[in-house]
Amino acid sequence: MADNVEGLDELLKQVGRIADFPKEMAKELRQGNKEIGRMAAKRIKPQVPRAKKVFEVRRSGARGGKSGPNLDIQPGTLRRSIGVRNSRGSRINVFVGPRSGGVSPRNDGWFAGIVESGHVGGRNRSVGSPAFRKIAPALDRMRPAMERLMIMKYRRAFDKFKL
């Protein structure tokens, strides 16, 4: 009698896919988000200027002790640090912007927030510098295009994994 029911094979196939559905779909969605993030990073990098000289970070504690190592940040480090990373706590979302920690010192943009907000070399000293407020406005300008691409990729993934 099961041989006479039309569409039963397709239904059984879909029921068998239910267990893998969340994992496969999350992987597909994250891949789409990474592609969009790479495109955004590629467009943001040229908008971030390179420094003309090495920036020296000299650290000392309040009582004369060291609070960290002295660093020489090479020109172009902020630009090189911009990329895509998996977002913490999500299987789908990605982070686009300066990467820090876990990357090589040549690409470590740990100081990006300082430069972006204008606090290099003291209080509001870098406001008006070539690197002041370059990353966030570039991401804001790209947001509508990124959202359209994301919706297209999500639709494609949802159509592919219809149950």
PyMOL commands that set and color helices and strands:
alter all, ss='L'
color gray80, all
select helices_A, chain A and resi 2-4+8-47+77-81+105-107+112-117+135-160
alter helices_A, ss='H'
color red, helices_A
select strands_A, chain A and resi 55-57+71-73+82-86+94-98
alter strands_A, ss='S'
color yellow, strands_A
deselect
rebuild
show_as cartoon
